[in-house]
Amino acid sequence: MKTKHVWITQYALTRGIEEYQSVEVDGSGNASVPDGNTSWGNRFVRAVHVHFSLADAQKRAEKMRRAKIDLLNRQTTKLIHLQIKVVQR
């Protein structure tokens, strides 16, 4: 494992892009980052959320944002067309 400066986009839509100065990254690109919210101290981050430049992290966060907007648009469309049925039992 190598220690690198990384940006994490795992929670980009809620916490924002997280920057870490020194994180262990394995050969697959997965990382183990310090996290005060867990009892064991670190959390596992998949390679898709680990970036070695801020520009790459921002591109990924924008892609995540657009995907979330598309999902909400689909859900809104379904709700607009939803008809409530009365079921007699």
Biopython code that builds the backbone (N, CA, C, O; Angstrom):
import numpy as np
from Bio.PDB.StructureBuilder import StructureBuilder

atoms = [
    (1, "MET", "N", (0.835, -1.181, 0.000)),
    (1, "MET", "CA", (0.000, 0.000, 0.000)),
    (1, "MET", "C", (0.877, 1.240, 0.000)),
    (1, "MET", "O", (1.905, 1.298, 0.675)),
    (2, "LYS", "N", (0.452, 2.220, -0.765)),
    (2, "LYS", "CA", (1.177, 3.483, -0.834)),
    (2, "LYS", "C", (0.358, 4.583, -0.162)),
    (2, "LYS", "O", (-0.872, 4.561, -0.204)),
    (3, "THR", "N", (1.038, 5.534, 0.449)),
    (3, "THR", "CA", (0.374, 6.671, 1.070)),
    (3, "THR", "C", (0.345, 7.816, 0.069)),
    (3, "THR", "O", (1.379, 8.192, -0.482)),
    (4, "LYS", "N", (-0.855, 8.377, -0.168)),
    (4, "LYS", "CA", (-1.000, 9.427, -1.171)),
    (4, "LYS", "C", (-1.936, 10.523, -0.693)),
    (4, "LYS", "O", (-2.700, 10.343, 0.256)),
    (5, "HIS", "N", (-1.863, 11.656, -1.365)),
    (5, "HIS", "CA", (-2.783, 12.781, -1.164)),
    (5, "HIS", "C", (-3.986, 12.517, -2.068)),
    (5, "HIS", "O", (-3.827, 12.386, -3.281)),
    (6, "VAL", "N", (-5.195, 12.436, -1.486)),
    (6, "VAL", "CA", (-6.374, 12.074, -2.276)),
    (6, "VAL", "C", (-7.574, 12.955, -1.947)),
    (6, "VAL", "O", (-7.626, 13.619, -0.911)),
    (7, "TRP", "N", (-8.529, 12.936, -2.861)),
    (7, "TRP", "CA", (-9.834, 13.562, -2.673)),
    (7, "TRP", "C", (-10.862, 12.434, -2.770)),
    (7, "TRP", "O", (-10.799, 11.614, -3.686)),
    (8, "ILE", "N", (-11.805, 12.393, -1.830)),
    (8, "ILE", "CA", (-12.809, 11.339, -1.749)),
    (8, "ILE", "C", (-14.179, 11.915, -2.086)),
    (8, "ILE", "O", (-14.582, 12.934, -1.525)),
    (9, "THR", "N", (-14.904, 11.256, -3.011)),
    (9, "THR", "CA", (-16.227, 11.739, -3.417)),
    (9, "THR", "C", (-17.358, 10.832, -2.937)),
    (9, "THR", "O", (-18.485, 10.947, -3.418)),
    (10, "GLN", "N", (-17.074, 9.937, -2.000)),
    (10, "GLN", "CA", (-18.073, 8.982, -1.529)),
    (10, "GLN", "C", (-19.335, 9.683, -1.011)),
    (10, "GLN", "O", (-20.446, 9.220, -1.268)),
    (11, "TYR", "N", (-19.177, 10.775, -0.296)),
    (11, "TYR", "CA", (-20.315, 11.518, 0.254)),
    (11, "TYR", "C", (-20.346, 12.945, -0.301)),
    (11, "TYR", "O", (-20.692, 13.884, 0.415)),
    (12, "ALA", "N", (-19.987, 13.102, -1.563)),
    (12, "ALA", "CA", (-19.887, 14.435, -2.171)),
    (12, "ALA", "C", (-21.206, 15.193, -2.149)),
    (12, "ALA", "O", (-21.208, 16.417, -2.020)),
    (13, "LEU", "N", (-22.318, 14.496, -2.271)),
    (13, "LEU", "CA", (-23.609, 15.179, -2.331)),
    (13, "LEU", "C", (-24.138, 15.571, -0.957)),
    (13, "LEU", "O", (-25.075, 16.365, -0.870)),
    (14, "THR", "N", (-23.571, 15.043, 0.104)),
    (14, "THR", "CA", (-24.030, 15.391, 1.451)),
    (14, "THR", "C", (-22.962, 16.131, 2.253)),
    (14, "THR", "O", (-23.235, 17.202, 2.795)),
    (15, "ARG", "N", (-21.764, 15.584, 2.336)),
    (15, "ARG", "CA", (-20.684, 16.210, 3.114)),
    (15, "ARG", "C", (-19.783, 17.099, 2.272)),
    (15, "ARG", "O", (-19.108, 17.988, 2.791)),
    (16, "GLY", "N", (-19.780, 16.850, 0.961)),
    (16, "GLY", "CA", (-18.847, 17.545, 0.078)),
    (16, "GLY", "C", (-17.659, 16.650, -0.242)),
    (16, "GLY", "O", (-17.570, 15.524, 0.247)),
    (17, "ILE", "N", (-16.756, 17.153, -1.058)),
    (17, "ILE", "CA", (-15.547, 16.406, -1.417)),
    (17, "ILE", "C", (-14.575, 16.495, -0.246)),
    (17, "ILE", "O", (-14.261, 17.588, 0.227)),
    (18, "GLU", "N", (-14.104, 15.350, 0.216)),
    (18, "GLU", "CA", (-13.193, 15.304, 1.357)),
    (18, "GLU", "C", (-11.752, 15.205, 0.861)),
    (18, "GLU", "O", (-11.447, 14.405, -0.023)),
    (19, "GLU", "N", (-10.879, 16.011, 1.428)),
    (19, "GLU", "CA", (-9.460, 15.998, 1.054)),
    (19, "GLU", "C", (-8.647, 15.401, 2.198)),
    (19, "GLU", "O", (-8.814, 15.784, 3.356)),
    (20, "TYR", "N", (-7.770, 14.465, 1.866)),
    (20, "TYR", "CA", (-6.897, 13.826, 2.848)),
    (20, "TYR", "C", (-5.452, 13.949, 2.367)),
    (20, "TYR", "O", (-5.150, 13.681, 1.204)),
    (21, "GLN", "N", (-4.574, 14.353, 3.265)),
    (21, "GLN", "CA", (-3.173, 14.549, 2.931)),
    (21, "GLN", "C", (-2.411, 13.233, 2.806)),
    (21, "GLN", "O", (-1.527, 13.099, 1.961)),
    (22, "SER", "N", (-2.752, 12.276, 3.638)),
    (22, "SER", "CA", (-1.981, 11.039, 3.653)),
    (22, "SER", "C", (-2.916, 9.859, 3.912)),
    (22, "SER", "O", (-3.351, 9.630, 5.040)),
    (23, "VAL", "N", (-3.215, 9.117, 2.850)),
    (23, "VAL", "CA", (-4.141, 7.987, 2.922)),
    (23, "VAL", "C", (-3.487, 6.781, 2.267)),
    (23, "VAL", "O", (-2.813, 6.904, 1.244)),
    (24, "GLU", "N", (-3.695, 5.616, 2.864)),
    (24, "GLU", "CA", (-3.170, 4.388, 2.274)),
    (24, "GLU", "C", (-4.086, 3.937, 1.143)),
    (24, "GLU", "O", (-5.288, 3.755, 1.337)),
    (25, "VAL", "N", (-3.499, 3.759, -0.044)),
    (25, "VAL", "CA", (-4.241, 3.316, -1.222)),
    (25, "VAL", "C", (-3.628, 2.000, -1.688)),
    (25, "VAL", "O", (-2.416, 1.912, -1.881)),
    (26, "ASP", "N", (-4.470, 0.972, -1.870)),
    (26, "ASP", "CA", (-3.938, -0.321, -2.314)),
    (26, "ASP", "C", (-3.772, -0.353, -3.832)),
    (26, "ASP", "O", (-4.064, 0.632, -4.510)),
    (27, "GLY", "N", (-3.317, -1.451, -4.352)),
    (27, "GLY", "CA", (-3.046, -1.597, -5.778)),
    (27, "GLY", "C", (-4.273, -1.457, -6.662)),
    (27, "GLY", "O", (-4.150, -1.112, -7.837)),
    (28, "SER", "N", (-5.463, -1.722, -6.113)),
    (28, "SER", "CA", (-6.707, -1.605, -6.880)),
    (28, "SER", "C", (-7.262, -0.186, -6.869)),
    (28, "SER", "O", (-8.216, 0.115, -7.586)),
    (29, "GLY", "N", (-6.671, 0.679, -6.064)),
    (29, "GLY", "CA", (-7.154, 2.053, -5.962)),
    (29, "GLY", "C", (-8.098, 2.277, -4.802)),
    (29, "GLY", "O", (-8.550, 3.400, -4.584)),
    (30, "ASN", "N", (-8.407, 1.224, -4.049)),
    (30, "ASN", "CA", (-9.257, 1.368, -2.865)),
    (30, "ASN", "C", (-8.459, 2.034, -1.756)),
    (30, "ASN", "O", (-7.235, 1.916, -1.701)),
    (31, "ALA", "N", (-9.168, 2.741, -0.867)),
    (31, "ALA", "CA", (-8.477, 3.467, 0.193)),
    (31, "ALA", "C", (-9.110, 3.185, 1.542)),
    (31, "ALA", "O", (-10.271, 2.785, 1.633)),
    (32, "SER", "N", (-8.325, 3.400, 2.583)),
    (32, "SER", "CA", (-8.799, 3.326, 3.954)),
    (32, "SER", "C", (-8.552, 4.701, 4.558)),
    (32, "SER", "O", (-7.404, 5.100, 4.753)),
    (33, "VAL", "N", (-9.632, 5.430, 4.854)),
    (33, "VAL", "CA", (-9.499, 6.806, 5.339)),
    (33, "VAL", "C", (-9.945, 6.907, 6.788)),
    (33, "VAL", "O", (-10.830, 6.166, 7.216)),
    (34, "PRO", "N", (-9.337, 7.821, 7.555)),
    (34, "PRO", "CA", (-9.744, 7.996, 8.952)),
    (34, "PRO", "C", (-11.174, 8.510, 9.027)),
    (34, "PRO", "O", (-11.569, 9.383, 8.254)),
    (35, "ASP", "N", (-11.940, 7.971, 9.950)),
    (35, "ASP", "CA", (-13.331, 8.386, 10.103)),
    (35, "ASP", "C", (-13.703, 8.325, 11.570)),
    (35, "ASP", "O", (-13.715, 7.246, 12.163)),
    (36, "GLY", "N", (-14.001, 9.449, 12.151)),
    (36, "GLY", "CA", (-14.374, 9.504, 13.561)),
    (36, "GLY", "C", (-15.750, 8.943, 13.846)),
    (36, "GLY", "O", (-16.122, 8.795, 15.010)),
    (37, "ASN", "N", (-16.529, 8.620, 12.794)),
    (37, "ASN", "CA", (-17.884, 8.118, 12.987)),
    (37, "ASN", "C", (-17.948, 6.612, 13.177)),
    (37, "ASN", "O", (-19.019, 6.077, 13.461)),
    (38, "THR", "N", (-16.837, 5.924, 13.027)),
    (38, "THR", "CA", (-16.847, 4.472, 13.181)),
    (38, "THR", "C", (-16.055, 4.079, 14.414)),
    (38, "THR", "O", (-15.143, 4.795, 14.829)),
    (39, "SER", "N", (-16.396, 2.958, 14.991)),
    (39, "SER", "CA", (-15.736, 2.527, 16.222)),
    (39, "SER", "C", (-14.300, 2.061, 15.978)),
    (39, "SER", "O", (-13.478, 2.116, 16.893)),
    (40, "TRP", "N", (-13.984, 1.607, 14.777)),
    (40, "TRP", "CA", (-12.641, 1.103, 14.496)),
    (40, "TRP", "C", (-11.722, 2.168, 13.910)),
    (40, "TRP", "O", (-10.536, 1.904, 13.712)),
    (41, "GLY", "N", (-12.233, 3.362, 13.628)),
    (41, "GLY", "CA", (-11.376, 4.477, 13.261)),
    (41, "GLY", "C", (-11.190, 4.737, 11.785)),
    (41, "GLY", "O", (-10.887, 5.872, 11.415)),
    (42, "ASN", "N", (-11.353, 3.750, 10.918)),
    (42, "ASN", "CA", (-11.175, 3.948, 9.483)),
    (42, "ASN", "C", (-12.395, 3.459, 8.725)),
    (42, "ASN", "O", (-13.149, 2.619, 9.217)),
    (43, "ARG", "N", (-12.587, 3.995, 7.517)),
    (43, "ARG", "CA", (-13.650, 3.482, 6.650)),
    (43, "ARG", "C", (-13.040, 3.140, 5.297)),
    (43, "ARG", "O", (-12.090, 3.780, 4.847)),
    (44, "PHE", "N", (-13.600, 2.126, 4.665)),
    (44, "PHE", "CA", (-13.153, 1.655, 3.365)),
    (44, "PHE", "C", (-13.815, 2.495, 2.280)),
    (44, "PHE", "O", (-15.015, 2.760, 2.347)),
    (45, "VAL", "N", (-13.043, 2.916, 1.281)),
    (45, "VAL", "CA", (-13.572, 3.696, 0.168)),
    (45, "VAL", "C", (-13.204, 2.986, -1.128)),
    (45, "VAL", "O", (-12.032, 2.711, -1.384)),
    (46, "ARG", "N", (-14.220, 2.690, -1.948)),
    (46, "ARG", "CA", (-13.973, 2.027, -3.226)),
    (46, "ARG", "C", (-13.204, 2.950, -4.168)),
    (46, "ARG", "O", (-13.281, 4.174, -4.054)),
    (47, "ALA", "N", (-12.476, 2.361, -5.082)),
    (47, "ALA", "CA", (-11.604, 3.092, -6.001)),
    (47, "ALA", "C", (-12.349, 4.140, -6.819)),
    (47, "ALA", "O", (-11.766, 5.165, -7.171)),
    (48, "VAL", "N", (-13.624, 3.908, -7.130)),
    (48, "VAL", "CA", (-14.375, 4.854, -7.962)),
    (48, "VAL", "C", (-14.516, 6.204, -7.263)),
    (48, "VAL", "O", (-14.729, 7.216, -7.931)),
    (49, "HIS", "N", (-14.402, 6.245, -5.944)),
    (49, "HIS", "CA", (-14.540, 7.488, -5.185)),
    (49, "HIS", "C", (-13.195, 8.076, -4.755)),
    (49, "HIS", "O", (-13.169, 9.108, -4.085)),
    (50, "VAL", "N", (-12.090, 7.448, -5.121)),
    (50, "VAL", "CA", (-10.753, 7.927, -4.747)),
    (50, "VAL", "C", (-10.145, 8.643, -5.945)),
    (50, "VAL", "O", (-10.043, 8.068, -7.029)),
    (51, "HIS", "N", (-9.740, 9.895, -5.755)),
    (51, "HIS", "CA", (-9.184, 10.692, -6.857)),
    (51, "HIS", "C", (-7.867, 11.324, -6.419)),
    (51, "HIS", "O", (-7.688, 11.698, -5.260)),
    (52, "PHE", "N", (-6.956, 11.429, -7.374)),
    (52, "PHE", "CA", (-5.639, 11.964, -7.066)),
    (52, "PHE", "C", (-5.474, 13.410, -7.515)),
    (52, "PHE", "O", (-4.396, 13.985, -7.372)),
    (53, "SER", "N", (-6.544, 14.003, -8.061)),
    (53, "SER", "CA", (-6.531, 15.437, -8.387)),
    (53, "SER", "C", (-7.905, 16.015, -8.068)),
    (53, "SER", "O", (-8.917, 15.322, -8.172)),
    (54, "LEU", "N", (-7.933, 17.263, -7.687)),
    (54, "LEU", "CA", (-9.187, 17.927, -7.361)),
    (54, "LEU", "C", (-10.098, 18.004, -8.582)),
    (54, "LEU", "O", (-11.314, 17.863, -8.454)),
    (55, "ALA", "N", (-9.527, 18.225, -9.758)),
    (55, "ALA", "CA", (-10.329, 18.322, -10.989)),
    (55, "ALA", "C", (-11.083, 17.015, -11.256)),
    (55, "ALA", "O", (-12.258, 17.046, -11.619)),
    (56, "ASP", "N", (-10.420, 15.875, -11.080)),
    (56, "ASP", "CA", (-11.084, 14.584, -11.273)),
    (56, "ASP", "C", (-12.208, 14.387, -10.257)),
    (56, "ASP", "O", (-13.277, 13.877, -10.595)),
    (57, "ALA", "N", (-11.961, 14.791, -9.019)),
    (57, "ALA", "CA", (-12.978, 14.668, -7.974)),
    (57, "ALA", "C", (-14.188, 15.538, -8.295)),
    (57, "ALA", "O", (-15.327, 15.120, -8.086)),
    (58, "GLN", "N", (-13.951, 16.734, -8.796)),
    (58, "GLN", "CA", (-15.055, 17.631, -9.148)),
    (58, "GLN", "C", (-15.869, 17.070, -10.316)),
    (58, "GLN", "O", (-17.094, 17.196, -10.333)),
    (59, "LYS", "N", (-15.200, 16.454, -11.287)),
    (59, "LYS", "CA", (-15.913, 15.832, -12.408)),
    (59, "LYS", "C", (-16.807, 14.704, -11.910)),
    (59, "LYS", "O", (-17.961, 14.594, -12.327)),
    (60, "ARG", "N", (-16.280, 13.864, -11.021)),
    (60, "ARG", "CA", (-17.056, 12.750, -10.469)),
    (60, "ARG", "C", (-18.245, 13.272, -9.652)),
    (60, "ARG", "O", (-19.349, 12.736, -9.755)),
    (61, "ALA", "N", (-18.027, 14.305, -8.848)),
    (61, "ALA", "CA", (-19.109, 14.867, -8.038)),
    (61, "ALA", "C", (-20.203, 15.452, -8.934)),
    (61, "ALA", "O", (-21.388, 15.314, -8.632)),
    (62, "GLU", "N", (-19.821, 16.091, -10.015)),
    (62, "GLU", "CA", (-20.808, 16.637, -10.955)),
    (62, "GLU", "C", (-21.589, 15.508, -11.615)),
    (62, "GLU", "O", (-22.798, 15.629, -11.810)),
    (63, "LYS", "N", (-20.923, 14.417, -11.960)),
    (63, "LYS", "CA", (-21.600, 13.256, -12.546)),
    (63, "LYS", "C", (-22.603, 12.672, -11.551)),
    (63, "LYS", "O", (-23.713, 12.300, -11.932)),
    (64, "MET", "N", (-22.214, 12.593, -10.282)),
    (64, "MET", "CA", (-23.110, 12.102, -9.243)),
    (64, "MET", "C", (-24.314, 13.028, -9.075)),
    (64, "MET", "O", (-25.442, 12.566, -8.899)),
    (65, "ARG", "N", (-24.068, 14.333, -9.129)),
    (65, "ARG", "CA", (-25.145, 15.319, -8.986)),
    (65, "ARG", "C", (-26.159, 15.182, -10.115)),
    (65, "ARG", "O", (-27.366, 15.184, -9.874)),
    (66, "ARG", "N", (-25.662, 15.060, -11.362)),
    (66, "ARG", "CA", (-26.562, 14.908, -12.511)),
    (66, "ARG", "C", (-27.374, 13.612, -12.423)),
    (66, "ARG", "O", (-28.557, 13.590, -12.763)),
    (67, "ALA", "N", (-26.730, 12.533, -11.965)),
    (67, "ALA", "CA", (-27.430, 11.253, -11.810)),
    (67, "ALA", "C", (-28.538, 11.372, -10.763)),
    (67, "ALA", "O", (-29.624, 10.823, -10.951)),
    (68, "LYS", "N", (-28.281, 12.077, -9.672)),
    (68, "LYS", "CA", (-29.289, 12.260, -8.631)),
    (68, "LYS", "C", (-30.457, 13.101, -9.157)),
    (68, "LYS", "O", (-31.613, 12.800, -8.860)),
    (69, "ILE", "N", (-30.169, 14.144, -9.931)),
    (69, "ILE", "CA", (-31.222, 14.974, -10.527)),
    (69, "ILE", "C", (-32.074, 14.137, -11.471)),
    (69, "ILE", "O", (-33.300, 14.245, -11.450)),
    (70, "ASP", "N", (-31.448, 13.307, -12.297)),
    (70, "ASP", "CA", (-32.193, 12.429, -13.206)),
    (70, "ASP", "C", (-33.097, 11.481, -12.430)),
    (70, "ASP", "O", (-34.246, 11.267, -12.816)),
    (71, "LEU", "N", (-32.590, 10.911, -11.342)),
    (71, "LEU", "CA", (-33.378, 10.010, -10.512)),
    (71, "LEU", "C", (-34.594, 10.741, -9.933)),
    (71, "LEU", "O", (-35.709, 10.221, -9.959)),
    (72, "LEU", "N", (-34.368, 11.943, -9.416)),
    (72, "LEU", "CA", (-35.481, 12.707, -8.839)),
    (72, "LEU", "C", (-36.504, 13.094, -9.895)),
    (72, "LEU", "O", (-37.704, 13.108, -9.619)),
    (73, "ASN", "N", (-36.045, 13.409, -11.102)),
    (73, "ASN", "CA", (-36.972, 13.722, -12.190)),
    (73, "ASN", "C", (-37.834, 12.511, -12.543)),
    (73, "ASN", "O", (-39.037, 12.650, -12.763)),
    (74, "ARG", "N", (-37.226, 11.324, -12.599)),
    (74, "ARG", "CA", (-38.001, 10.110, -12.883)),
    (74, "ARG", "C", (-39.015, 9.844, -11.779)),
    (74, "ARG", "O", (-40.158, 9.479, -12.057)),
    (75, "GLN", "N", (-38.600, 10.026, -10.524)),
    (75, "GLN", "CA", (-39.514, 9.802, -9.404)),
    (75, "GLN", "C", (-40.670, 10.810, -9.436)),
    (75, "GLN", "O", (-41.816, 10.454, -9.161)),
    (76, "THR", "N", (-40.365, 12.059, -9.770)),
    (76, "THR", "CA", (-41.396, 13.089, -9.854)),
    (76, "THR", "C", (-42.400, 12.752, -10.950)),
    (76, "THR", "O", (-43.607, 12.889, -10.752)),
    (77, "THR", "N", (-41.912, 12.317, -12.087)),
    (77, "THR", "CA", (-42.802, 11.942, -13.196)),
    (77, "THR", "C", (-43.729, 10.804, -12.775)),
    (77, "THR", "O", (-44.924, 10.834, -13.067)),
    (78, "LYS", "N", (-43.182, 9.806, -12.092)),
    (78, "LYS", "CA", (-44.018, 8.694, -11.630)),
    (78, "LYS", "C", (-45.092, 9.189, -10.663)),
    (78, "LYS", "O", (-46.240, 8.753, -10.739)),
    (79, "LEU", "N", (-44.730, 10.093, -9.758)),
    (79, "LEU", "CA", (-45.701, 10.608, -8.795)),
    (79, "LEU", "C", (-46.777, 11.452, -9.464)),
    (79, "LEU", "O", (-47.937, 11.414, -9.057)),
    (80, "ILE", "N", (-46.403, 12.210, -10.483)),
    (80, "ILE", "CA", (-47.372, 13.031, -11.206)),
    (80, "ILE", "C", (-48.411, 12.146, -11.872)),
    (80, "ILE", "O", (-49.597, 12.477, -11.871)),
    (81, "HIS", "N", (-47.989, 11.032, -12.437)),
    (81, "HIS", "CA", (-48.896, 10.151, -13.165)),
    (81, "HIS", "C", (-49.563, 9.096, -12.282)),
    (81, "HIS", "O", (-50.389, 8.318, -12.757)),
    (82, "LEU", "N", (-49.210, 9.074, -11.023)),
    (82, "LEU", "CA", (-49.765, 8.101, -10.104)),
    (82, "LEU", "C", (-51.239, 8.393, -9.840)),
    (82, "LEU", "O", (-51.618, 9.528, -9.549)),
    (83, "GLN", "N", (-52.049, 7.371, -9.943)),
    (83, "GLN", "CA", (-53.467, 7.507, -9.618)),
    (83, "GLN", "C", (-53.749, 6.653, -8.391)),
    (83, "GLN", "O", (-53.418, 5.469, -8.351)),
    (84, "ILE", "N", (-54.355, 7.262, -7.413)),
    (84, "ILE", "CA", (-54.661, 6.554, -6.176)),
    (84, "ILE", "C", (-55.887, 5.681, -6.411)),
    (84, "ILE", "O", (-56.917, 6.147, -6.899)),
    (85, "LYS", "N", (-55.759, 4.433, -6.062)),
    (85, "LYS", "CA", (-56.862, 3.479, -6.250)),
    (85, "LYS", "C", (-57.535, 3.219, -4.901)),
    (85, "LYS", "O", (-56.890, 3.226, -3.852)),
    (86, "VAL", "N", (-58.827, 2.995, -4.958)),
    (86, "VAL", "CA", (-59.572, 2.615, -3.766)),
    (86, "VAL", "C", (-59.778, 1.111, -3.825)),
    (86, "VAL", "O", (-60.324, 0.591, -4.799)),
    (87, "VAL", "N", (-59.352, 0.429, -2.810)),
    (87, "VAL", "CA", (-59.467, -1.021, -2.767)),
    (87, "VAL", "C", (-60.496, -1.382, -1.704)),
    (87, "VAL", "O", (-60.356, -1.011, -0.539)),
    (88, "GLN", "N", (-61.516, -2.100, -2.111)),
    (88, "GLN", "CA", (-62.526, -2.548, -1.156)),
    (88, "GLN", "C", (-62.155, -3.939, -0.662)),
    (88, "GLN", "O", (-61.783, -4.816, -1.441)),
    (89, "ARG", "N", (-62.262, -4.114, 0.619)),
    (89, "ARG", "CA", (-61.914, -5.421, 1.204)),
    (89, "ARG", "C", (-63.040, -5.907, 2.073)),
    (89, "ARG", "O", (-62.947, -6.986, 2.657)),
]
sb = StructureBuilder()
sb.init_structure("model")
sb.init_model(0)
sb.init_chain("A")
sb.init_seg("    ")
for serial, (resi, resn, name, xyz) in enumerate(atoms, 1):
    if name == "N":
        sb.init_residue(resn, " ", resi, " ")
    sb.init_atom(name, np.array(xyz, "f"), 0.0, 1.0, " ", f" {name:<3s}", serial, name[0])
structure = sb.get_structure()
